[in-house]
């Protein structure tokens, strides 16, 4: 077996300058210092008080850079995207990382790797079966899995050990959710705690799935009604509703909407009360708040900003980033025009931009997106995997489209009065 590491190589200070050069933004720092907004005269740019990279993502990026510094001559690999942000993954590819799976995979297989090779595990973690294969191959493993994710793993293993079926509020094919449910069903070779028997699990995407489960739990619908809804990897093999819905432990993908998770829990709790009474429900249902604190902070900060609605909300981050997509959902729920974009390059002009269209799961062209008003007010929110540099690029692009020069933009960001900045 090769080596396994979850901690820093002690090279944080050495790699920090190169990380800041690529991912930091002086402009964003100035906007933070100036009350999270930038008044450009005819355009007002606003940021929520919490946005962008979370601690877990920063740690993953740091550890990937440290690994390159620690192993300068080794072949470096990632099992999949380290986080759901194209710019971050592009940087790692420039550094020489190759991908064993996902959209950046280039055809190399695990069978071609050996003890001299280094494999970095992403912030979402990997499934236990994949971890076993990597260990058997003898590669050197560096694990960047977020601590918040591992807390969920411990929770679902406790559920499984006590004979409770795990219900995950999440997306069945998301890397994190796949890694989490695997811990309910199989041993993790790097966890001390061993499972006595595999635990059952089921993934609830949202309230519609929760209501379908609740109807069966309460006895209002036949168990057979769940087969089609939870097909395709949304439940454990051989899932038996009559057996596996008797006792449930609820957790969630850490990047979900916190309020929706609470709503899912309440729907299932009411079903158990209807079937077993309050005391019976308390004995048969366990609940836990496993939404990441950084995800919660960003959602709360955006809700606060939206109390004074902007003319437009731009959410910047990876299209496959769950927490970024949920920020866009929050804006739409408040009735604010919202576009989810990957970066400044999506803004072609004041008439046209490219944005993600969630219902069709593809990018589309949006015409006439620039908001009305004098000043036009645009808020920018960013998911937990979006570096400040990408946010800064977007602010610069918006300023340019609003007729503000780079020199005047920086002067205003530095707190120079508008009258002086015009000169």
C-alpha positions in Angstrom: 0.0 0.0 0.0 1.2 3.5 -0.8 1.2 6.5 1.5 -1.9 8.4 2.6 -1.9 12.0 3.8 -4.7 14.4 4.8 -2.6 17.2 6.3 -0.4 20.0 5.0 3.2 19.2 3.9 4.3 22.3 5.8 4.6 24.3 2.6 1.6 26.7 3.0 3.8 29.8 3.2 5.9 28.7 0.2 2.9 28.2 -2.1 0.8 31.2 -0.9 2.4 33.7 -3.3 1.7 31.6 -6.4 -1.9 31.0 -5.3 -2.5 34.7 -4.6 -1.0 35.6 -8.0 -3.6 33.4 -9.8 -6.6 33.5 -7.5 -6.6 36.7 -5.5 -8.0 40.1 -6.5 -6.9 43.5 -5.2 -10.1 45.0 -6.6 -12.3 42.6 -4.6 -10.4 43.3 -1.5 -11.0 47.0 -2.0 -14.8 46.4 -2.5 -14.8 44.4 0.7 -13.2 47.2 2.6 -15.6 49.8 1.2 -18.8 48.3 2.5 -19.2 45.6 -0.2 -20.3 48.0 -2.9 -18.8 50.2 -5.6 -20.5 53.3 -6.8 -19.4 54.1 -10.4 -22.0 56.9 -10.9 -24.3 55.4 -13.6 -23.6 51.9 -12.2 -23.8 50.5 -8.6 -22.1 47.2 -8.0 -23.0 45.3 -4.8 -21.6 42.2 -3.2 -23.1 40.2 -0.3 -21.0 40.2 2.9 -20.1 36.5 2.4 -19.1 35.1 -1.0 -16.5 33.2 -2.8 -13.9 30.6 -1.7 -14.7 28.7 1.5 -12.1 27.3 3.9 -12.5 23.8 2.5 -11.9 24.9 -1.1 -9.0 27.0 -0.1 -7.5 24.0 1.8 -7.9 21.8 -1.3 -6.2 24.3 -3.5 -3.4 24.8 -1.1 -2.8 21.1 -0.7 -2.8 20.6 -4.4 -0.1 23.3 -4.8 1.9 21.9 -1.8 1.8 18.4 -3.4 3.3 19.8 -6.6 6.0 21.5 -4.6 6.6 18.3 -2.5 6.7 16.0 -5.5 8.3 18.1 -8.2 9.3 15.1 -10.5 6.3 12.9 -9.9 3.3 12.3 -12.1 0.3 14.0 -10.5 -3.3 12.9 -10.8 -6.8 13.9 -9.6 -9.6 11.4 -9.5 -12.0 14.1 -10.8 -12.5 17.9 -10.5 -11.0 19.0 -7.2 -13.9 21.5 -6.9 -16.6 22.5 -9.3 -14.9 25.5 -10.9 -13.4 25.5 -14.3 -10.8 28.2 -13.6 -9.4 26.2 -10.6 -9.2 23.0 -12.5 -7.6 24.8 -15.5 -4.9 26.1 -13.2 -4.2 22.5 -11.9 -4.0 21.2 -15.4 -1.4 23.9 -16.2 0.6 22.7 -13.2 0.7 19.2 -14.7 -2.2 17.5 -13.0 -4.0 14.8 -15.1 -7.6 13.6 -14.4 -8.6 10.0 -14.0 -12.3 10.7 -14.4 -14.8 13.4 -15.1 -14.9 15.9 -18.0 -11.1 16.5 -17.9 -10.1 12.8 -18.1 -7.6 12.3 -20.9 -7.7 8.5 -21.2 -5.1 7.3 -18.6 -6.4 4.6 -16.4 -5.8 3.6 -12.8 -4.1 0.4 -14.0 -1.3 2.5 -15.5 -0.4 4.0 -12.2 2.1 2.8 -9.7 3.9 3.6 -6.4 5.8 6.5 -7.8 2.6 8.3 -8.8 0.6 10.7 -6.6 -3.2 10.9 -6.7 -5.0 13.8 -5.1 -8.6 13.2 -3.9 -11.0 16.1 -4.4 -12.7 18.2 -1.8 -15.9 16.2 -2.3 -14.2 12.9 -1.4 -14.4 9.7 -3.4 -16.4 6.5 -3.1 -15.1 3.8 -0.9 -14.8 1.3 -3.8 -12.6 3.8 -5.7 -10.5 4.4 -2.6 -9.9 0.7 -2.2 -8.8 0.4 -5.9 -6.4 3.3 -5.4 -5.0 1.8 -2.2 -4.5 -1.6 -3.9 -2.6 0.1 -6.8 -0.1 1.3 -4.3 -0.2 5.0 -5.3 0.6 7.8 -2.9 -2.7 9.4 -1.9 -3.2 13.0 -0.8 -6.7 13.6 0.5 -8.3 17.1 0.3 -11.7 16.0 1.4 -13.5 18.8 3.3 -13.9 18.4 7.0 -17.6 19.3 6.7 -18.1 16.4 4.2 -16.3 13.9 6.5 -18.6 15.0 9.4 -21.5 13.9 7.2 -19.7 10.5 6.6 -19.4 9.9 10.3 -23.1 10.7 10.8 -24.3 8.3 8.1 -22.0 5.6 9.5 -23.6 6.0 12.9 -27.0 5.7 11.3 -25.9 2.5 9.5 -24.3 1.0 12.6 -27.6 1.5 14.6 -29.7 0.0 11.8 -31.2 3.2 10.4 -31.6 3.8 6.7 -29.8 7.0 5.6 -31.8 9.6 3.8 -29.6 12.1 2.0 -31.1 15.4 0.8 -28.9 15.9 -2.3 -28.3 15.1 -6.0 -27.8 11.3 -6.6 -25.0 11.8 -9.2 -23.1 14.5 -7.3 -19.5 13.5 -6.3 -20.1 14.3 -2.7 -23.4 12.4 -2.4 -21.9 9.3 -4.1 -19.0 9.4 -1.7 -21.3 9.9 1.3 -23.8 7.0 0.6 -20.8 4.7 0.0 -19.8 5.2 3.6 -23.2 4.0 4.7 -22.8 0.8 2.8 -19.1 -0.1 2.9 -16.1 0.3 5.1 -13.6 3.2 4.5 -10.1 1.8 4.6 -8.9 4.9 6.4 -11.6 5.1 9.0 -11.1 3.2 12.3 -14.8 2.5 12.8 -16.0 -0.6 11.0 -19.5 -1.3 9.9 -21.2 -4.5 11.3 -23.4 -4.7 8.2 -24.1 -2.5 5.1 -26.7 0.2 5.6 -29.5 1.1 3.3 -29.7 4.6 1.8 -31.9 6.7 -0.4 -31.3 10.1 -2.0 -34.1 12.7 -1.8 -33.6 15.5 -4.4 -36.2 17.9 -3.0 -39.7 18.2 -1.6 -41.4 16.2 -4.3 -39.3 13.2 -3.4 -39.8 13.8 0.3 -43.6 13.9 -0.1 -43.5 10.6 -2.1 -41.5 8.9 0.7 -43.8 10.4 3.3 -46.9 9.0 1.7 -45.5 5.5 1.8 -44.2 6.0 5.4 -47.7 7.2 6.5 -49.4 4.4 4.7 -51.1 6.7 2.2 -49.4 5.2 -0.9 -48.1 1.8 -1.9 -44.4 1.1 -1.6 -44.3 0.1 -5.3 -44.9 3.8 -6.2 -41.3 4.6 -5.3 -39.6 2.2 -7.7 -39.6 4.5 -10.8 -39.0 7.7 -8.8 -35.8 6.4 -7.1 -34.4 4.3 -10.0 -31.1 5.0 -11.6 -28.8 5.1 -8.5 -31.0 7.1 -6.1 -31.2 4.3 -3.6 -29.2 1.3 -2.4 -29.4 -2.0 -4.3 -32.3 -4.1 -3.2 -34.0 -1.2 -1.4 -37.1 -2.5 0.3 -39.5 0.3 1.3 -41.4 -2.0 3.8 -38.1 -2.8 5.6 -35.9 0.2 4.9 -38.3 3.0 5.7 -39.0 1.8 9.2 -36.2 3.8 10.8 -34.5 6.8 9.1 -31.6 9.0 9.7 -31.5 12.2 7.7 -28.4 14.1 6.5 -27.7 16.2 3.4 -25.2 17.1 0.8 -23.4 19.9 2.4 -24.1 22.4 -0.4 -27.9 22.2 -0.4 -30.3 25.0 0.4 -30.6 24.8 4.2 -34.2 25.8 4.3 -35.2 23.1 1.9 -33.3 20.5 4.0 -35.3 21.7 7.0 -38.5 21.4 5.0 -37.6 17.9 3.9 -37.0 16.9 7.5 -40.3 18.2 8.6 -42.2 16.4 5.8 -40.7 13.1 6.9 -41.2 13.8 10.6 -44.9 14.5 10.1 -45.2 11.2 8.2 -43.7 9.3 11.1 -46.0 11.1 13.6 -49.0 10.2 11.5 -48.0 6.5 11.5 -46.4 6.1 14.9 -47.3 9.1 17.1 -44.9 11.6 18.5 -43.1 9.2 20.8 -42.8 6.6 18.1 -41.6 9.1 15.6 -38.9 10.3 18.0 -37.6 6.7 18.3 -37.7 6.0 14.6 -36.4 9.2 13.0 -33.0 11.0 13.5 -32.3 14.4 12.1 -29.1 16.4 11.7 -28.1 19.7 10.3 -25.2 18.9 8.0 -25.3 21.9 5.7 -21.8 23.4 5.4 -21.5 26.5 7.6 -19.9 28.4 4.6 -22.8 27.4 2.4 -25.2 28.7 5.0 -23.2 31.9 5.5 -23.3 32.7 1.7 -27.0 31.9 1.5 -27.8 34.1 4.5 -25.6 37.0 3.2 -27.4 36.9 -0.2 -30.8 36.9 1.5 -29.7 40.0 3.4 -28.6 41.8 0.2 -31.8 40.9 -1.5 -33.9 42.7 1.1 -33.0 45.8 -1.0 -33.5 44.1 -4.4 -30.9 45.0 -7.2 -31.9 45.5 -10.8 -30.0 42.3 -11.6 -28.2 39.5 -9.8 -25.3 37.8 -11.5 -24.1 34.6 -9.8 -20.6 33.6 -10.9 -19.3 30.1 -10.6 -19.2 26.6 -12.1 -22.3 25.4 -13.8 -22.0 22.1 -12.0 -21.5 23.7 -8.6 -24.5 22.9 -6.4 -24.0 25.7 -3.9 -23.6 28.2 -6.8 -26.8 27.1 -8.4 -28.7 27.4 -5.1 -27.6 31.0 -4.9 -29.3 31.6 -8.2 -32.4 29.9 -6.9 -32.5 32.3 -4.0 -32.5 35.3 -6.3 -35.3 33.9 -8.4 -37.3 33.1 -5.3 -37.1 36.8 -4.4 -38.3 37.8 -7.9 -35.0 39.3 -8.9 -33.7 38.8 -12.5 -30.9 36.3 -12.2 -28.2 34.9 -14.5 -25.8 32.2 -13.5 -22.5 32.7 -15.5 -19.1 31.1 -15.3 -17.2 34.3 -15.6 -16.6 37.7 -17.3 -16.1 36.1 -20.7 -19.9 35.3 -20.7 -20.7 39.0 -21.0 -20.4 39.8 -24.8 -22.0 43.2 -24.6 -24.7 45.2 -22.8 -27.2 43.5 -25.1 -26.0 39.9 -25.0 -24.6 37.4 -22.5 -24.3 33.6 -22.1 -25.8 32.0 -19.0 -26.7 28.7 -17.6 -30.3 27.5 -18.1 -31.0 25.0 -15.3 -34.2 23.4 -16.8 -32.5 22.5 -20.0 -29.1 21.9 -18.4 -27.2 23.9 -21.0 -25.9 27.4 -21.6 -28.0 29.8 -23.6 -27.9 33.3 -25.1 -29.8 36.0 -23.2 -30.6 39.3 -25.0 -31.2 42.6 -23.4 -29.9 41.7 -20.0 -28.5 45.0 -18.8 -30.8 46.4 -16.0 -32.7 49.6 -16.3 -32.3 52.5 -13.9 -29.9 55.3 -13.2 -27.8 54.1 -11.6 -28.2 50.6 -12.8 -27.8 48.3 -9.9 -26.1 44.9 -10.3 -25.4 42.5 -7.5 -22.7 39.8 -7.8 -22.8 36.6 -5.8 -20.3 33.8 -6.0 -20.3 30.2 -5.0 -17.9 28.7 -2.5 -15.6 27.4 -5.2 -15.2 30.7 -7.1 -11.9 32.5 -6.5 -11.7 36.3 -5.9 -9.9 36.7 -9.2 -12.9 35.5 -11.2 -15.1 37.9 -9.2 -12.7 40.7 -9.9 -12.7 40.0 -13.6 -16.4 40.2 -13.6 -16.5 43.5 -11.8 -14.0 44.9 -14.2 -16.1 43.7 -17.2 -19.2 45.2 -15.7 -17.5 48.5 -15.1 -16.2 48.6 -18.7 -19.7 47.9 -20.1 -21.0 50.7 -17.8 -18.5 53.2 -19.4 -16.0 53.3 -16.5 -12.3 53.2 -17.3 -9.9 51.0 -15.5 -8.1 54.0 -14.0 -11.3 55.5 -12.7 -12.5 52.0 -11.4 -9.4 51.5 -9.3 -9.6 55.1 -8.0 -13.2 54.7 -6.9 -12.4 51.3 -5.4 -9.6 53.0 -3.4 -12.2 55.4 -2.0 -11.2 58.5 -4.1 -14.3 60.8 -4.3 -16.0 60.7 -7.7 -15.2 64.3 -8.6 -11.5 63.6 -8.3 -11.8 60.1 -9.9 -13.1 61.7 -13.1 -9.8 63.6 -13.6 
